[in-house]
Amino acid sequence: MKRMSRQEKELAERHLYLVRDTVLGAMSLNESIQGFGYDDLYQTGCEALCHAAQKYRAEGGASFPTFASVVIRNRLLSHCRKVARVQRPLEYMDAPQPSGSGLAYADAIPDDGFHGISDADTFLLLSQAQERCSGTTRKGIEALAMKCRGHTGVEIATRYGVRPNHVAAWISRATKMLREERLTA
């Protein structure tokens, strides 16, 4: 965000009540979920108010409170959608299964001694698969290895100089090929 002018700061400060009114009037607060508490929503609303103060033009026809209320509400809705997308409901291993069997989730996991493969084995298998491939599939396997190391699709895309949806397509093609190889093996 660019630096606010003195007039923009004063405009935002005079209309701070809009943030409180919008948060309390249009949002459902839930202090037990990170991002849905009053403080989080108020902070997001204040950022939106500052943005509205910077973008407001009186010649647009709307009063500042009307314009800012819409900007604040839209930013809060976007924030809530993002939080809901990022935070998936948690299922605890000691929680009872919904089937009513009286068993916990942990009881349903077979104890066959197999607990997955190590990271080193994963990267070894990916490098072996990469040697067998070329073109887009090879890039997809490279990108998949980078994802396993914790890189985001945007970071990978930046490294290759492409859009993130290209990286997603590469990974999709590579995983399809790896699944097909596994089924034929």
KEKE-3310 file (N, C-alpha, C; in steps of 0.2 Angstrom, whole numbers, plus 5000, padded with zeros to 4 digits):
npx = (5004:5003:5010:5000:4992:4991:4978:4971:4973:4967:4953:4951:4952:4942:4931:4932:4922:4914:4920:4919:4905:4902:4909:4902:4889:4888:4895:4898:4904:4917:4926:4933:4939:4953:4955:4942:4938:4934:4945:4953:4945:4942:4954:4957:4946:4950:4961:4955:4947:4958:4962:4951:4950:4962:4958:4946:4936:4928:4921:4916:4903:4897:4895:4908:4907:4897:4904:4916:4910:4906:4918:4924:4915:4916:4930:4930:4922:4929:4941:4935:4931:4944:4950:4941:4944:4957:4958:4954:4941:4946:4949:4951:4962:4958:4944:4927:4921:4909:4901:4895:4900:4907:4920:4936:4944:4958:4957:4953:4964:4974:4987:4999:5013:5018:5022:5022:5034:5051:5056:5068:5068:5056:5061:5071:5064:5057:5067:5072:5061:5060:5071:5067:5058:5053:5051:5036:5031:5043:5046:5035:5038:5049:5044:5035:5043:5049:5037:5036:5046:5042:5039:5029:5016:5017:5030:5037:5033:5037:5051:5052:5048:5034:5016:5007:4997:5002:5011:5003:4997:5008:5011:5000:5000:5012:5009:4998:5005:5014:5004:4999:5010:5012:5001:5003:5014)
npy = (4994:5011:5026:5036:5051:5067:5072:5060:5052:5059:5059:5045:5043:5051:5043:5031:5024:5018:5006:4998:4998:4991:4979:4974:4974:4967:4955:4939:4936:4925:4921:4909:4904:4907:4922:4926:4933:4948:4957:4954:4955:4969:4975:4971:4978:4991:4992:4991:5003:5013:5010:5013:5027:5031:5028:5035:5047:5062:5066:5055:5053:5046:5048:5049:5040:5031:5025:5020:5011:5001:4996:4992:4982:4973:4969:4963:4952:4945:4942:4934:4923:4919:4915:4904:4895:4892:4887:4872:4861:4853:4836:4827:4813:4806:4808:4803:4792:4797:4787:4781:4770:4770:4769:4778:4789:4785:4772:4766:4765:4755:4744:4741:4742:4750:4766:4776:4783:4789:4806:4807:4795:4798:4809:4803:4794:4803:4809:4798:4796:4808:4807:4798:4805:4818:4835:4843:4835:4832:4844:4845:4835:4840:4852:4846:4840:4852:4857:4848:4851:4862:4874:4886:4887:4899:4903:4894:4896:4909:4906:4899:4908:4909:4908:4904:4895:4887:4880:4872:4864:4857:4849:4842:4834:4827:4820:4812:4804:4797:4790:4782:4774:4768:4760:4751:4744)
npz = (5000:4996:5003:5014:5011:5021:5021:5017:5028:5038:5033:5034:5048:5053:5049:5056:5063:5054:5051:5063:5064:5052:5055:5066:5062:5049:5050:5056:5071:5078:5090:5093:5082:5072:5064:5063:5074:5083:5084:5073:5062:5063:5061:5048:5042:5045:5037:5025:5025:5025:5012:5005:5008:5001:4987:4985:4976:4975:4964:4959:4963:4974:4992:5004:5015:5010:5000:5006:5015:5007:5002:5013:5018:5007:5007:5020:5018:5008:5016:5025:5017:5012:5025:5028:5018:5020:5033:5037:5044:5059:5063:5077:5082:5093:5094:5093:5080:5067:5064:5075:5081:5092:5091:5090:5079:5078:5081:5069:5061:5053:5060:5052:5052:5042:5039:5029:5017:5019:5018:5010:5003:4995:4987:4980:4973:4965:4958:4950:4942:4935:4927:4918:4911:4900:4894:4897:4907:4914:4919:4928:4937:4943:4948:4957:4966:4971:4977:4987:4995:5001:4994:4986:4973:4967:4970:4963:4950:4948:4948:4936:4927:4923:4923:4938:4935:4925:4931:4940:4930:4925:4936:4938:4926:4928:4940:4935:4926:4935:4943:4933:4930:4942:4942:4932:4935)
capx = (5000:5007:5009:4994:4993:4988:4971:4968:4973:4961:4947:4950:4951:4935:4926:4933:4916:4912:4923:4915:4898:4902:4911:4897:4882:4888:4899:4897:4911:4918:4933:4937:4942:4958:4953:4935:4937:4933:4951:4956:4940:4942:4960:4955:4942:4954:4965:4950:4946:4963:4962:4945:4952:4966:4955:4940:4936:4922:4918:4912:4896:4895:4898:4914:4904:4894:4910:4920:4906:4906:4925:4925:4911:4919:4936:4929:4919:4935:4945:4932:4932:4951:4951:4937:4947:4963:4957:4949:4940:4951:4947:4956:4962:4954:4937:4923:4919:4902:4896:4891:4902:4911:4928:4939:4948:4964:4956:4952:4970:4977:4994:5003:5020:5020:5020:5024:5041:5054:5057:5074:5065:5052:5065:5075:5059:5055:5073:5072:5055:5062:5076:5063:5053:5055:5046:5031:5031:5049:5045:5030:5041:5053:5039:5032:5049:5049:5032:5037:5051:5038:5039:5022:5016:5019:5037:5039:5031:5042:5058:5052:5045:5028:5011:5006:4992:5006:5015:4998:4996:5013:5011:4994:5002:5017:5005:4994:5010:5016:4999:4998:5016:5011:4996:5005:5020)
capy = (5000:5017:5030:5040:5059:5069:5072:5053:5050:5063:5056:5038:5044:5053:5038:5024:5021:5013:4999:4995:4997:4985:4972:4972:4973:4963:4949:4934:4935:4919:4921:4903:4903:4912:4926:4928:4937:4955:4961:4952:4958:4976:4976:4970:4983:4997:4992:4993:5010:5016:5009:5017:5034:5033:5028:5039:5053:5065:5067:5048:5054:5043:5051:5044:5034:5025:5022:5016:5005:4995:4994:4988:4976:4968:4967:4958:4946:4942:4940:4928:4917:4916:4911:4898:4891:4890:4883:4866:4859:4848:4830:4824:4806:4803:4810:4797:4793:4799:4781:4779:4763:4770:4769:4784:4789:4782:4765:4764:4765:4748:4745:4736:4743:4754:4773:4780:4783:4795:4811:4805:4790:4802:4813:4798:4791:4808:4810:4793:4797:4813:4804:4794:4809:4824:4841:4846:4830:4832:4850:4844:4832:4845:4856:4842:4840:4859:4858:4843:4855:4868:4880:4887:4887:4906:4904:4889:4899:4914:4903:4897:4914:4907:4909:4898:4889:4883:4875:4867:4860:4853:4845:4838:4829:4823:4815:4807:4799:4793:4786:4777:4770:4763:4755:4746:4741)
capz = (5000:4996:5009:5014:5012:5027:5020:5017:5035:5042:5031:5037:5055:5054:5048:5059:5065:5049:5052:5069:5062:5047:5058:5071:5058:5043:5051:5062:5075:5081:5093:5093:5075:5071:5059:5063:5080:5082:5083:5066:5057:5064:5058:5041:5040:5045:5031:5019:5026:5022:5005:5002:5008:4995:4981:4985:4972:4976:4957:4957:4964:4980:4997:5006:5020:5006:4996:5011:5018:5002:5001:5020:5018:5002:5010:5025:5015:5005:5021:5028:5012:5013:5031:5028:5013:5023:5039:5036:5051:5061:5066:5081:5082:5099:5093:5091:5073:5067:5063:5081:5083:5098:5090:5089:5072:5078:5081:5063:5057:5053:5062:5048:5053:5037:5041:5024:5015:5021:5013:5006:4998:4990:4983:4976:4968:4960:4953:4946:4938:4931:4922:4913:4907:4896:4892:4902:4913:4918:4923:4933:4942:4946:4952:4962:4971:4975:4982:4993:4999:5004:4989:4984:4966:4964:4970:4957:4943:4947:4946:4929:4923:4920:4927:4942:4932:4921:4936:4942:4924:4924:4941:4936:4921:4931:4944:4931:4923:4940:4945:4928:4930:4948:4941:4927:4938)
cpx = (5004:5006:5003:4996:4990:4980:4967:4968:4968:4954:4946:4949:4944:4930:4928:4927:4913:4914:4920:4908:4897:4904:4905:4890:4882:4891:4897:4904:4911:4925:4936:4940:4947:4956:4946:4933:4937:4939:4953:4951:4941:4949:4960:4951:4945:4958:4961:4948:4951:4964:4957:4947:4957:4963:4949:4941:4929:4918:4914:4905:4893:4898:4904:4911:4901:4900:4914:4916:4906:4913:4926:4922:4914:4926:4935:4926:4925:4940:4942:4932:4939:4952:4947:4941:4953:4963:4952:4947:4944:4947:4952:4956:4958:4947:4933:4921:4911:4898:4893:4894:4906:4918:4930:4943:4954:4963:4955:4958:4973:4985:4998:5011:5022:5017:5022:5031:5044:5055:5063:5072:5060:5056:5069:5070:5057:5061:5073:5066:5057:5067:5073:5059:5057:5050:5042:5031:5037:5048:5040:5033:5046:5049:5036:5037:5049:5043:5033:5042:5048:5037:5031:5022:5018:5026:5040:5038:5036:5049:5058:5050:5039:5022:5010:5001:4996:5009:5010:4997:5002:5013:5005:4996:5007:5013:5001:4999:5012:5011:4999:5004:5015:5006:4998:5011:5018)
cpy = (5006:5021:5035:5047:5061:5070:5065:5051:5053:5060:5049:5039:5046:5048:5031:5021:5017:5006:4995:4993:4991:4979:4970:4970:4968:4956:4945:4933:4928:4919:4915:4901:4909:4916:4929:4931:4944:4959:4960:4955:4966:4978:4976:4976:4990:4998:4994:5000:5014:5016:5013:5025:5036:5033:5032:5046:5055:5065:5060:5048:5051:5047:5046:5039:5029:5021:5017:5010:4999:4992:4989:4982:4970:4965:4962:4952:4942:4939:4933:4922:4914:4912:4904:4893:4888:4886:4878:4864:4853:4842:4827:4817:4803:4804:4804:4798:4794:4793:4779:4772:4764:4770:4776:4783:4785:4774:4762:4763:4758:4749:4739:4737:4748:4761:4778:4779:4789:4800:4810:4800:4794:4806:4809:4796:4797:4809:4805:4794:4803:4811:4801:4798:4815:4829:4843:4841:4831:4839:4849:4840:4836:4850:4853:4841:4846:4860:4854:4847:4861:4874:4880:4887:4893:4906:4899:4893:4905:4912:4901:4902:4912:4909:4903:4893:4885:4877:4870:4862:4855:4847:4840:4832:4824:4818:4810:4802:4794:4788:4780:4772:4765:4758:4749:4742:4735)
cpz = (5000:5002:5008:5015:5019:5026:5020:5024:5039:5040:5034:5045:5057:5053:5051:5061:5060:5049:5058:5067:5057:5050:5062:5067:5053:5044:5056:5065:5078:5084:5094:5087:5073:5064:5059:5070:5078:5080:5075:5061:5057:5060:5051:5038:5040:5039:5025:5019:5023:5015:5002:5002:5003:4988:4980:4980:4972:4969:4955:4959:4971:4986:5000:5011:5016:5003:5001:5014:5013:5002:5007:5020:5013:5004:5015:5023:5011:5010:5024:5023:5012:5019:5031:5023:5016:5029:5038:5043:5053:5064:5070:5081:5087:5099:5091:5084:5073:5066:5069:5083:5089:5097:5088:5082:5072:5078:5074:5058:5058:5056:5058:5048:5047:5039:5036:5022:5018:5016:5008:5001:4993:4985:4978:4971:4963:4955:4948:4940:4933:4926:4917:4909:4904:4896:4898:4908:4917:4922:4929:4939:4946:4951:4958:4968:4975:4979:4988:4998:5003:5000:4987:4976:4963:4964:4964:4951:4942:4945:4938:4924:4919:4925:4932:4939:4928:4925:4938:4936:4924:4930:4940:4931:4924:4936:4941:4929:4929:4943:4939:4928:4936:4946:4936:4930:4942)
residu = (MET:LYS:ARG:MET:SER:ARG:GLN:GLU:LYS:GLU:LEU:ALA:GLU:ARG:HIS:LEU:TYR:LEU:VAL:ARG:ASP:THR:VAL:LEU:GLY:ALA:MET:SER:LEU:ASN:GLU:SER:ILE:GLN:GLY:PHE:GLY:TYR:ASP:ASP:LEU:TYR:GLN:THR:GLY:CYS:GLU:ALA:LEU:CYS:HIS:ALA:ALA:GLN:LYS:TYR:ARG:ALA:GLU:GLY:GLY:ALA:SER:PHE:PRO:THR:PHE:ALA:SER:VAL:VAL:ILE:ARG:ASN:ARG:LEU:LEU:SER:HIS:CYS:ARG:LYS:VAL:ALA:ARG:VAL:GLN:ARG:PRO:LEU:GLU:TYR:MET:ASP:ALA:PRO:GLN:PRO:SER:GLY:SER:GLY:LEU:ALA:TYR:ALA:ASP:ALA:ILE:PRO:ASP:ASP:GLY:PHE:HIS:GLY:ILE:SER:ASP:ALA:ASP:THR:PHE:LEU:LEU:LEU:SER:GLN:ALA:GLN:GLU:ARG:CYS:SER:GLY:THR:THR:ARG:LYS:GLY:ILE:GLU:ALA:LEU:ALA:MET:LYS:CYS:ARG:GLY:HIS:THR:GLY:VAL:GLU:ILE:ALA:THR:ARG:TYR:GLY:VAL:ARG:PRO:ASN:HIS:VAL:ALA:ALA:TRP:ILE:SER:ARG:ALA:THR:LYS:MET:LEU:ARG:GLU:GLU:ARG:LEU:THR:ALA)
# end
